[in-house]
């Protein structure tokens, strides 16, 4: 089992910055990928950014050049959000994918609200 705890959400004006953090605990040594997903009201949860255990990253087109995902160690992933826009407003969920043998496990944090005012 892996437990994820997010922090760092809040209210910010357009053009501002926020940093989200996600701390993983439990069976972290088998985590192969961590990422952030955003869910705006009335919309599906969508990938914002992810980083693999090898350091490879992937971003949604809407955040490229503005957001940066990083992994401090096998336990913590951060999302630096710059030049925020009102359309970035969403609940952001941390995700971790654990691979143990032939089994894949998907874990989610409780979510943190990011609100960008215009």
Phi and psi in degrees as a GROMACS rama.xvg file:
@    title "Ramachandran Plot"
@    xaxis  label "Phi"
@    yaxis  label "Psi"
@TYPE xy
-125.758  134.457  UNK-2
-111.328  139.035  UNK-3
-122.798  132.8  UNK-4
-128.216  121.834  UNK-5
-98.2238  156.367  UNK-6
-154.984  163.044  UNK-7
107.48  -3.04832  UNK-8
-72.1329  174.202  UNK-9
161.662  -165.086  UNK-10
-106.806  131.772  UNK-11
-144.437  151.862  UNK-12
-79.6173  155.214  UNK-13
-55.0271  137.309  UNK-14
92.2574  -11.0091  UNK-15
-83.8544  -174.294  UNK-16
-132.084  152.729  UNK-17
-144.661  152.386  UNK-18
-122.25  123.125  UNK-19
-97.9045  141.316  UNK-20
-125.111  147.005  UNK-21
-134.269  120.102  UNK-22
-105.411  125.906  UNK-23
-101.995  144.494  UNK-24
-141.086  164.337  UNK-25
98.6503  -131.578  UNK-26
-85.8908  63.1465  UNK-27
-76.8924  -19.4808  UNK-28
-69.0599  -16.956  UNK-29
-103.315  9.96073  UNK-30
-72.7168  123.889  UNK-31
-101.474  -21.1128  UNK-32
-155.5  140.259  UNK-33
-132.256  152.222  UNK-34
-163.708  178.698  UNK-35
-124.022  135.276  UNK-36
-123.996  144.532  UNK-37
-117.074  141.148  UNK-38
-130.323  107.607  UNK-39
-83.823  158.843  UNK-40
-55.5649  129.601  UNK-41
76.5377  7.48698  UNK-42
-123.686  164.765  UNK-43
-77.7849  157.588  UNK-44
-69.482  131.774  UNK-45
-129.369  149.782  UNK-46
-64.8207  133.459  UNK-47
-104.189  -51.2593  UNK-48
-161.538  150.486  UNK-49
-142.825  159.58  UNK-50
-140.536  135.608  UNK-51
-90.8942  171.271  UNK-52
-66.302  -18.471  UNK-53
-88.6788  -1.00922  UNK-54
90.656  4.50667  UNK-55
-75.3709  141.888  UNK-56
-123.369  156.942  UNK-57
-146.484  139.226  UNK-58
-129.486  149.554  UNK-59
-65.8367  145.431  UNK-60
-56.6632  -34.0649  UNK-61
-68.5339  -16.6656  UNK-62
-115.741  -4.1672  UNK-63
-57.9289  133.504  UNK-64
86.1035  -11.1194  UNK-65
-116.257  -35.173  UNK-66
-109.743  147.069  UNK-67
-134.351  127.083  UNK-68
-101.445  141.126  UNK-69
-145.989  158.619  UNK-70
-127.312  113.974  UNK-71
-68.5758  -40.4498  UNK-72
-161.067  -167.175  UNK-73
-71.0864  -6.44408  UNK-74
-104.279  -22.659  UNK-75
-132.101  132.988  UNK-76
-126.335  141.714  UNK-77
-124.246  152.816  UNK-78
-127.044  109.378  UNK-79
-86.9689  119.29  UNK-80
-113.764  112.414  UNK-81
-113.941  162.004  UNK-82
47.6216  52.1448  UNK-83
-66.5065  146.197  UNK-84
-119.95  155.169  UNK-85
-54.9484  -32.6545  UNK-86
-72.3835  -6.25739  UNK-87
-80.6388  -9.12918  UNK-88
-58.8412  125.791  UNK-89
-176.275  168.972  UNK-90
-88.9718  127.421  UNK-91
-103.759  128.763  UNK-92
-114.305  133.048  UNK-93
-82.5007  141.776  UNK-94
-130.947  142.589  UNK-95
-134.186  139.539  UNK-96
-116.4  120.351  UNK-97
-106.356  135.524  UNK-98
-119.158  118.731  UNK-99
-126.468  109.655  UNK-100
63.7413  -122.706  UNK-101
-99.9549  7.30773  UNK-102
-104.604  141.873  UNK-103
-116.871  131.152  UNK-104
-121.582  137.185  UNK-105
-113.314  125.312  UNK-106
-123.009  148.167  UNK-107
-131.22  144.95  UNK-108
-81.6138  -178.848  UNK-109
-83.7731  -12.4252  UNK-110
95.6147  147.37  UNK-111
-135.474  135.039  UNK-112
-82.5093  131.763  UNK-113
-119.313  122.59  UNK-114
-123.123  123.936  UNK-115
-112.963  118.277  UNK-116
-92.7811  148.433  UNK-117
